[in-house]
Amino acid sequence: MNMVRYAQNDLPPITEARKAELKALAARPDSEIDYSDIPPLTNDVLSRVANHPLYRPHKTHATVRIDTDIILWLKRQGKGYQTRMNAILRDAMIKNMQQEV
């Protein structure tokens, strides 16, 4: 199967029929949406998503003040201390989220 990709300014024009269809969909109330084929999004589902091997969260640059002995301990374990720090924080976050449920 070939994948078609468009640049934002190279998108095909929206036809009048498609505009009418989108307008009709937008006018429908949310109560008419059929969710029967979609599992409910619970905290349990979210915690499993965060642990999924293909989950790649967006990284944010941050300046934090961390005790020197903690940084030295992380660096002593070899290359990748920031990744280890992130993993430790993620584990704490997930445990905290599970306690909130």
LINVENBEL-V728986 format. One record per residue. N is the residue number from 1. PHI is phi in degrees with one decimal (none if undefined). BURIAL is I if it has 24 or more other C-alpha atoms within 12 Angstrom, else O. D_CENTER is the distance of its C-alpha to the mean C-alpha in Angstrom with 2 decimals. Layout:
N/PHI/BURIAL/D_CENTER ; N/PHI/BURIAL/D_CENTER
//
This chain:
1/none/O/26.82 ; 2/-92.1/O/26.48 ; 3/-99.1/O/23.38 ; 4/-101.2/O/24.24 ; 5/-121.7/O/22.44 ; 6/-122.5/O/23.45 ; 7/-76.5/O/23.34 ; 8/-55.5/O/22.62 ; 9/-90.8/O/26.35 ; 10/-108.7/O/27.43 ; 11/-67.0/O/25.99 ; 12/-66.7/O/28.70 ; 13/-67.0/O/30.25 ; 14/-82.3/O/29.37 ; 15/-74.7/O/32.45 ; 16/-62.1/O/34.23 ; 17/-62.6/O/33.60 ; 18/-67.4/O/29.82 ; 19/-60.2/O/30.04 ; 20/-64.3/O/32.06 ; 21/-63.8/O/29.61 ; 22/-64.5/O/26.64 ; 23/-64.0/O/28.90 ; 24/-65.3/O/29.91 ; 25/-65.4/O/26.35 ; 26/-64.9/O/25.45 ; 27/-78.9/O/28.63 ; 28/-71.7/O/27.85 ; 29/-73.7/O/26.89 ; 30/-59.8/O/23.63 ; 31/-63.4/O/25.98 ; 32/-89.3/O/26.82 ; 33/-77.3/O/23.39 ; 34/-91.3/O/23.68 ; 35/-99.2/O/20.79 ; 36/-62.1/O/22.98 ; 37/-97.4/O/21.12 ; 38/-118.2/O/17.65 ; 39/-68.0/O/17.20 ; 40/-64.5/O/16.58 ; 41/-91.7/O/13.22 ; 42/-106.4/O/14.55 ; 43/-61.8/O/13.73 ; 44/-62.7/O/14.87 ; 45/-62.7/O/12.44 ; 46/-62.5/O/9.45 ; 47/-67.3/I/11.26 ; 48/-71.8/O/11.81 ; 49/-64.3/O/8.29 ; 50/-64.2/O/7.88 ; 51/-97.0/O/11.25 ; 52/-67.8/O/10.94 ; 53/-62.7/O/12.65 ; 54/-95.1/O/10.66 ; 55/-71.2/O/7.20 ; 56/-127.3/O/7.18 ; 57/-68.4/O/5.51 ; 58/-68.5/O/7.48 ; 59/-89.7/O/10.86 ; 60/-122.7/O/13.12 ; 61/-74.6/O/16.86 ; 62/-145.4/O/18.65 ; 63/-106.7/O/22.26 ; 64/-129.5/O/23.01 ; 65/-105.4/O/26.33 ; 66/-124.6/O/26.51 ; 67/-56.6/O/29.76 ; 68/-58.4/O/31.51 ; 69/-65.1/O/32.16 ; 70/-70.1/O/28.47 ; 71/-62.2/O/27.75 ; 72/-62.1/O/30.89 ; 73/-62.0/O/29.91 ; 74/-64.9/O/26.51 ; 75/-69.8/O/28.29 ; 76/-63.4/O/31.13 ; 77/-80.9/O/28.91 ; 78/108.4/O/28.61 ; 79/-59.5/O/26.26 ; 80/97.6/O/22.54 ; 81/-63.9/O/23.05 ; 82/-68.7/O/19.98 ; 83/-64.9/O/17.79 ; 84/-63.4/O/19.83 ; 85/-61.3/O/19.47 ; 86/-62.7/O/15.66 ; 87/-63.6/O/16.00 ; 88/-63.5/O/18.57 ; 89/-66.4/O/16.59 ; 90/-63.4/O/13.53 ; 91/-60.1/O/16.25 ; 92/-63.2/O/17.85 ; 93/-63.1/O/14.79 ; 94/-64.7/O/14.28 ; 95/-60.4/O/18.07 ; 96/-64.8/O/18.21 ; 97/-65.0/O/15.72 ; 98/-68.4/O/17.87 ; 99/-70.7/O/20.96 ; 100/-73.7/O/19.90 ; 101/-72.2/O/19.77
//
